[in-house]
């Protein structure tokens, strides 16, 4: 089995990565880290730049946890990509980061985290960012 983490270059993404590494080590399972962009905008704050991915790779290599790191452009949105990857890999767990949103914000824009929680066929661990995860 595998643990899937949806990574974004924000504090909630760093928190998800940290928690996923801990879970992968605890469960003795490999980690699949996915960063996506639909590619339909010139600037996508969820798409990790090369230097950020290099830092993620360094963290993963230092952890000693077996991993695969993938960055996808085009296709479905991030929530759909994470759920599809978990299904494809037969994941035991999906790890996602949460950010605080107002009730109005959730109503108007929806929530990728909510869609993952509802659509995933495996357990989902949702974590909040802390001070160690840095500024957004």
MARNU-338474 format. One record per residue (C-alpha): residue number from 1; chain; x, y, z. Coordinates in nm, 3 decimals. Layout:
BEGIN
+-----+--------+---------+---------+---------+
| num | chaine |       X |       Y |       Z |
+-----+--------+---------+---------+---------+
| NUM |      A |       X |       Y |       Z |
...
+-----+--------+---------+---------+---------+
END
This chain:
BEGIN
+-----+--------+---------+---------+---------+
| num | chaine |       X |       Y |       Z |
+-----+--------+---------+---------+---------+
|   1 |      A |   0.000 |   0.000 |   0.000 |
|   2 |      A |   0.098 |   0.362 |  -0.048 |
|   3 |      A |   0.030 |   0.695 |   0.119 |
|   4 |      A |  -0.070 |   0.977 |  -0.117 |
|   5 |      A |  -0.014 |   1.341 |  -0.030 |
|   6 |      A |  -0.146 |   1.637 |  -0.226 |
|   7 |      A |   0.130 |   1.898 |  -0.207 |
|   8 |      A |   0.094 |   2.273 |  -0.258 |
|   9 |      A |   0.376 |   2.524 |  -0.198 |
|  10 |      A |   0.201 |   2.683 |   0.101 |
|  11 |      A |   0.207 |   2.625 |   0.478 |
|  12 |      A |  -0.077 |   2.374 |   0.452 |
|  13 |      A |   0.117 |   2.181 |   0.187 |
|  14 |      A |   0.428 |   2.172 |   0.405 |
|  15 |      A |   0.217 |   2.051 |   0.698 |
|  16 |      A |   0.067 |   1.776 |   0.481 |
|  17 |      A |   0.412 |   1.670 |   0.361 |
|  18 |      A |   0.548 |   1.656 |   0.718 |
|  19 |      A |   0.250 |   1.451 |   0.839 |
|  20 |      A |   0.268 |   1.219 |   0.538 |
|  21 |      A |   0.637 |   1.147 |   0.599 |
|  22 |      A |   0.557 |   1.063 |   0.964 |
|  23 |      A |   0.271 |   0.832 |   0.861 |
|  24 |      A |   0.478 |   0.661 |   0.590 |
|  25 |      A |   0.756 |   0.596 |   0.841 |
|  26 |      A |   0.511 |   0.474 |   1.106 |
|  27 |      A |   0.326 |   0.243 |   0.865 |
|  28 |      A |   0.638 |   0.136 |   0.673 |
|  29 |      A |   0.474 |   0.236 |   0.345 |
|  30 |      A |   0.602 |   0.431 |   0.044 |
|  31 |      A |   0.491 |   0.786 |  -0.019 |
|  32 |      A |   0.350 |   0.932 |  -0.339 |
|  33 |      A |   0.369 |   1.313 |  -0.347 |
|  34 |      A |   0.156 |   1.487 |  -0.610 |
|  35 |      A |   0.158 |   1.853 |  -0.712 |
|  36 |      A |  -0.083 |   1.954 |  -0.987 |
|  37 |      A |  -0.204 |   2.243 |  -1.197 |
|  38 |      A |  -0.486 |   2.243 |  -1.447 |
|  39 |      A |  -0.266 |   2.467 |  -1.658 |
|  40 |      A |  -0.549 |   2.703 |  -1.743 |
|  41 |      A |  -0.398 |   3.018 |  -1.590 |
|  42 |      A |  -0.072 |   3.206 |  -1.632 |
|  43 |      A |  -0.014 |   3.200 |  -1.257 |
|  44 |      A |  -0.120 |   2.911 |  -1.036 |
|  45 |      A |  -0.028 |   2.947 |  -0.666 |
|  46 |      A |  -0.074 |   2.573 |  -0.612 |
|  47 |      A |   0.189 |   2.478 |  -0.872 |
|  48 |      A |   0.528 |   2.427 |  -0.707 |
|  49 |      A |   0.825 |   2.600 |  -0.872 |
|  50 |      A |   1.143 |   2.401 |  -0.937 |
|  51 |      A |   1.323 |   2.532 |  -0.626 |
|  52 |      A |   1.030 |   2.431 |  -0.406 |
|  53 |      A |   1.023 |   2.081 |  -0.556 |
|  54 |      A |   1.398 |   2.052 |  -0.497 |
|  55 |      A |   1.338 |   2.129 |  -0.128 |
|  56 |      A |   1.056 |   1.872 |  -0.114 |
|  57 |      A |   1.286 |   1.612 |  -0.273 |
|  58 |      A |   1.560 |   1.694 |  -0.019 |
|  59 |      A |   1.316 |   1.651 |   0.273 |
|  60 |      A |   1.194 |   1.321 |   0.133 |
|  61 |      A |   1.544 |   1.188 |   0.069 |
|  62 |      A |   1.656 |   1.282 |   0.421 |
|  63 |      A |   1.352 |   1.107 |   0.570 |
|  64 |      A |   1.461 |   0.771 |   0.432 |
|  65 |      A |   1.101 |   0.693 |   0.331 |
|  66 |      A |   1.066 |   0.543 |  -0.018 |
|  67 |      A |   0.885 |   0.797 |  -0.235 |
|  68 |      A |   0.773 |   0.906 |  -0.578 |
|  69 |      A |   0.735 |   1.276 |  -0.652 |
|  70 |      A |   0.516 |   1.378 |  -0.945 |
|  71 |      A |   0.414 |   1.713 |  -1.086 |
|  72 |      A |   0.128 |   1.720 |  -1.337 |
|  73 |      A |   0.003 |   1.997 |  -1.562 |
|  74 |      A |  -0.330 |   1.980 |  -1.741 |
|  75 |      A |  -0.621 |   1.748 |  -1.695 |
|  76 |      A |  -0.840 |   1.742 |  -1.388 |
|  77 |      A |  -0.822 |   1.972 |  -1.089 |
|  78 |      A |  -0.610 |   1.888 |  -0.786 |
|  79 |      A |  -0.879 |   1.719 |  -0.577 |
|  80 |      A |  -0.974 |   1.486 |  -0.862 |
|  81 |      A |  -0.608 |   1.411 |  -0.936 |
|  82 |      A |  -0.535 |   1.320 |  -0.572 |
|  83 |      A |  -0.838 |   1.089 |  -0.546 |
|  84 |      A |  -0.757 |   0.928 |  -0.883 |
|  85 |      A |  -0.394 |   0.870 |  -0.778 |
|  86 |      A |  -0.507 |   0.712 |  -0.450 |
|  87 |      A |  -0.745 |   0.482 |  -0.637 |
|  88 |      A |  -0.483 |   0.391 |  -0.899 |
|  89 |      A |  -0.221 |   0.311 |  -0.633 |
|  90 |      A |  -0.456 |   0.135 |  -0.391 |
|  91 |      A |  -0.358 |   0.390 |  -0.126 |
|  92 |      A |  -0.416 |   0.322 |   0.241 |
|  93 |      A |  -0.421 |   0.693 |   0.325 |
|  94 |      A |  -0.446 |   1.038 |   0.165 |
|  95 |      A |  -0.287 |   1.328 |   0.352 |
|  96 |      A |  -0.402 |   1.684 |   0.280 |
|  97 |      A |  -0.337 |   2.024 |   0.433 |
|  98 |      A |  -0.620 |   2.251 |   0.539 |
|  99 |      A |  -0.646 |   2.625 |   0.551 |
| 100 |      A |  -0.904 |   2.825 |   0.735 |
| 101 |      A |  -1.191 |   2.951 |   0.522 |
| 102 |      A |  -1.498 |   3.150 |   0.608 |
| 103 |      A |  -1.841 |   2.991 |   0.570 |
| 104 |      A |  -1.912 |   3.225 |   0.279 |
| 105 |      A |  -1.584 |   3.132 |   0.113 |
| 106 |      A |  -1.670 |   2.764 |   0.136 |
| 107 |      A |  -2.017 |   2.825 |  -0.006 |
| 108 |      A |  -1.900 |   3.033 |  -0.301 |
| 109 |      A |  -1.578 |   2.854 |  -0.392 |
| 110 |      A |  -1.632 |   2.501 |  -0.257 |
| 111 |      A |  -1.349 |   2.311 |  -0.101 |
| 112 |      A |  -1.097 |   2.076 |  -0.260 |
| 113 |      A |  -1.041 |   1.923 |   0.083 |
| 114 |      A |  -1.413 |   1.858 |   0.122 |
| 115 |      A |  -1.428 |   1.689 |  -0.218 |
| 116 |      A |  -1.131 |   1.467 |  -0.130 |
| 117 |      A |  -1.290 |   1.375 |   0.204 |
| 118 |      A |  -1.617 |   1.282 |   0.034 |
| 119 |      A |  -1.476 |   1.107 |  -0.275 |
| 120 |      A |  -1.178 |   0.915 |  -0.136 |
| 121 |      A |  -1.212 |   0.538 |  -0.105 |
| 122 |      A |  -0.947 |   0.525 |   0.168 |
| 123 |      A |  -0.881 |   0.708 |   0.494 |
| 124 |      A |  -0.797 |   1.079 |   0.474 |
| 125 |      A |  -0.577 |   1.263 |   0.723 |
| 126 |      A |  -0.639 |   1.638 |   0.715 |
| 127 |      A |  -0.380 |   1.855 |   0.892 |
| 128 |      A |  -0.357 |   2.225 |   0.968 |
| 129 |      A |  -0.044 |   2.429 |   0.921 |
| 130 |      A |   0.149 |   2.538 |   1.229 |
| 131 |      A |   0.430 |   2.782 |   1.298 |
| 132 |      A |   0.691 |   2.530 |   1.179 |
| 133 |      A |   0.535 |   2.534 |   0.832 |
| 134 |      A |   0.627 |   2.896 |   0.770 |
| 135 |      A |   0.442 |   3.188 |   0.618 |
| 136 |      A |   0.207 |   3.157 |   0.323 |
+-----+--------+---------+---------+---------+
END
